[in-house]
Amino acid sequence: MATSSRVVLLSGPEIDTEAVMRFRLTYSGELRPSGREPDAQQPDPLALHKHKLRQAFHVQLKQLWATNKFLREHELDPRAIRAARPVGDDRTYWSSGGRRAPMSEIVADQYKEFGYRFLPLVREDISLLCSLKILFLRRDIPGSVISAGDIDNRIKTIIDGLRRPRNGKEVLGNEVPKEGEDPFFVLLEDDKLVTHLEVETDTLLDPSTGGNFDHRLVHLVITVELRPYNVTLFNLSFS
């Protein structure tokens, strides 16, 4: 009997380019399903939970920026960023002369909001799109996540944990960054930059999670692939 199920939740237009970067993010712990999208006046009841995921991914993305030679060493002229040239214009990111500083610092300064300096890797201004393939292991009967119909809501929680917050209510209870969270690394500037999303579910056999088959406990392995939709020397350098 098959013990896994696979579903493609989003399949956007094909982009005829190779991935310029591929890496994996992981998460182990409770994963709650999101409800309906809160309106502008209503706080998200899962704000604390989603920020916990965001913090787990932050640590890993921080390590990615520290170990990838291009992300770690490339420097920018802040004046070039402030000039707001068109999206995908290489001149912004290969500027010469003037005062230069690490790219991570310059980009984080562009996302000062809600008491944080967020540092998204996948951004519209560098013409990158994101593909996600999620291995979703949980303490449950094989296939039940999909058949129960709640996978969309739990995947939405994951995606919300991968993107930067849209408003201050999403960091409610975490208004002040903790040590090591400046800048705060996130994968996505906006979830609209995810163009392919597929999920494979299977049973989590790790006995350390307990024997009560609590469906809230999961282990996620997220394969991230980045592709340029407008190829430039800059976004090709991510490889």
VOLUMPA-684036 format. One record per residue (C-alpha): residue number from 1; x, z, y. Coordinates in steps of 0.2 Angstrom, whole numbers, always signed. Example, Ala and Ser with C-alpha at 12.3 -4.5 7.8 and 13.67 -1.06 7.14 Angstrom:
% VOLUMPA-684036
R pos    xx    zz    yy
R   1   +62   +39   -22
R   2   +68   +36    -5
//
This chain:
% VOLUMPA-684036
R pos    xx    zz    yy
R   1    +0    +0    +0
R   2    +7    -4   +17
R   3   +12   +11   +27
R   4   +14    +3   +44
R   5    +3    -7   +56
R   6    +9   -19   +70
R   7    -1   -25   +85
R   8    +4   -35  +101
R   9    -5   -28  +116
R  10    +2   -40  +129
R  11   +10   -57  +127
R  12   +13   -65  +144
R  13   +20   -82  +147
R  14   +36   -87  +138
R  15   +51   -87  +148
R  16   +65   -99  +142
R  17   +79   -87  +145
R  18   +89   -76  +134
R  19   +88   -57  +137
R  20  +102   -52  +149
R  21  +101   -34  +143
R  22   +94   -25  +127
R  23   +94    -6  +124
R  24   +84    +7  +116
R  25   +75   +23  +123
R  26   +68   +37  +112
R  27   +56   +51  +114
R  28   +51   +65  +102
R  29   +37   +77  +105
R  30   +19   +78  +111
R  31   +11   +62  +117
R  32    -7   +63  +124
R  33   -19   +49  +127
R  34   -22   +44  +145
R  35   -40   +44  +151
R  36   -47   +33  +165
R  37   -36   +29  +180
R  38   -38   +43  +193
R  39   -44   +38  +210
R  40   -35   +40  +226
R  41   -42   +57  +229
R  42   -41   +64  +211
R  43   -25   +70  +203
R  44   -21   +64  +186
R  45   -24   +78  +174
R  46    -9   +72  +164
R  47    +3   +72  +178
R  48   +14   +86  +171
R  49   +14   +78  +154
R  50   +19   +61  +160
R  51   +33   +68  +171
R  52   +40   +77  +155
R  53   +41   +59  +148
R  54   +48   +53  +164
R  55   +62   +66  +163
R  56   +66   +62  +145
R  57   +69   +44  +149
R  58   +78   +48  +165
R  59   +92   +57  +156
R  60   +94   +41  +145
R  61   +93   +29  +159
R  62  +106   +39  +169
R  63  +118   +37  +154
R  64  +115   +18  +153
R  65  +119   +17  +172
R  66  +135   +27  +168
R  67  +141   +17  +153
R  68  +136    -1  +159
R  69  +151    -7  +168
R  70  +141   -18  +180
R  71  +128    -5  +184
R  72  +142    +8  +186
R  73  +154    -2  +197
R  74  +145   -14  +207
R  75  +144   -10  +226
R  76  +133   -16  +240
R  77  +133   -17  +259
R  78  +118    -7  +264
R  79  +115   -19  +279
R  80  +112   -33  +267
R  81   +98   -23  +258
R  82   +90   -19  +274
R  83   +90   -37  +279
R  84   +76   -39  +267
R  85   +80   -57  +261
R  86   +69   -66  +250
R  87   +66   -60  +232
R  88   +80   -66  +220
R  89   +92   -71  +235
R  90  +109   -68  +227
R  91  +117   -65  +245
R  92  +109   -48  +246
R  93  +118   -42  +231
R  94  +135   -51  +233
R  95  +137   -47  +251
R  96  +155   -45  +257
R  97  +163   -36  +271
R  98  +156   -20  +280
R  99  +153    -3  +272
R 100  +150    -4  +254
R 101  +143   +10  +242
R 102  +138   +11  +224
R 103  +123    +0  +220
R 104  +114   +16  +212
R 105  +115   +25  +229
R 106  +110   +10  +240
R 107   +95    +6  +229
R 108   +89   +24  +227
R 109   +89   +25  +246
R 110   +76   +11  +246
R 111   +64   +22  +235
R 112   +64   +39  +244
R 113   +47   +45  +241
R 114   +37   +61  +236
R 115   +53   +71  +238
R 116   +63   +60  +226
R 117   +75   +46  +227
R 118   +69   +35  +212
R 119   +81   +22  +205
R 120   +71    +9  +195
R 121   +81    -3  +184
R 122   +68   -17  +183
R 123   +63   -23  +200
R 124   +55   -38  +208
R 125   +68   -41  +221
R 126   +81   -45  +207
R 127   +69   -56  +197
R 128   +69   -46  +181
R 129   +55   -45  +169
R 130   +53   -32  +154
R 131   +49   -34  +136
R 132   +45   -18  +126
R 133   +44   -16  +107
R 134   +39    +1  +102
R 135   +41    +9   +85
R 136   +28   +23   +85
R 137   +30   +36   +72
R 138   +17   +50   +71
R 139   +11   +64   +59
R 140    -4   +55   +54
R 141   -12   +44   +40
R 142    -4   +27   +41
R 143   -13   +14   +52
R 144   -25   +27   +59
R 145   -19   +26   +76
R 146   -24    +8   +78
R 147   -40   +10   +68
R 148   -45   +26   +79
R 149   -44   +15   +94
R 150   -34   +27  +105
R 151   -17   +17  +104
R 152   -20    +9  +121
R 153   -23   +26  +129
R 154    -7   +33  +122
R 155    +3   +18  +126
R 156    -3   +19  +144
R 157    +4   +37  +144
R 158   +21   +29  +139
R 159   +21   +16  +152
R 160   +17   +28  +165
R 161   +32   +38  +160
R 162   +43   +23  +161
R 163   +38   +18  +179
R 164   +41   +26  +196
R 165   +26   +36  +202
R 166   +14   +27  +213
R 167    +9   +43  +224
R 168   +13   +61  +226
R 169    -1   +67  +214
R 170    +9   +60  +200
R 171   +23   +73  +203
R 172   +11   +87  +206
R 173   +20  +103  +199
R 174   +37   +94  +200
R 175   +38   +91  +219
R 176   +56   +96  +219
R 177   +69   +87  +209
R 178   +79   +97  +197
R 179   +98   +98  +195
R 180  +104   +81  +190
R 181   +88   +72  +196
R 182   +95   +64  +212
R 183   +94   +50  +210
R 184   +80   +50  +197
R 185   +82   +35  +185
R 186   +66   +26  +179
R 187   +65    +9  +170
R 188   +51    +1  +180
R 189   +48    -2  +198
R 190   +30    -6  +193
R 191   +21    -9  +176
R 192   +16   -26  +181
R 193   +34   -31  +177
R 194   +31   -28  +158
R 195   +26   -45  +151
R 196   +27   -42  +133
R 197   +22   -26  +124
R 198   +20   -24  +105
R 199   +18    -8   +94
R 200   +22    -4   +76
R 201   +15   +12   +70
R 202   +21   +22   +54
R 203   +21   +39   +47
R 204   +33   +52   +54
R 205   +41   +60   +39
R 206   +52   +72   +48
R 207   +47   +90   +41
R 208   +54   +98   +56
R 209   +38   +93   +66
R 210   +28  +104   +54
R 211   +16  +100   +40
R 212    -1  +101   +49
R 213    -1   +82   +53
R 214    -4   +85   +71
R 215    -7   +68   +78
R 216    +0   +73   +95
R 217   +18   +74   +88
R 218   +27   +57   +89
R 219   +44   +50   +88
R 220   +46   +34   +98
R 221   +60   +21   +98
R 222   +57    +9  +112
R 223   +67    -7  +112
R 224   +69   -14  +130
R 225   +74   -32  +134
R 226   +76   -38  +151
R 227   +75   -57  +156
R 228   +76   -65  +173
R 229   +62   -76  +178
R 230   +72   -83  +192
R 231   +90   -84  +186
R 232  +104   -79  +198
R 233  +122   -74  +196
R 234  +117   -57  +200
R 235  +104   -54  +186
R 236  +115   -63  +174
R 237  +128   -50  +177
R 238  +118   -36  +169
R 239  +124   -43  +152
//
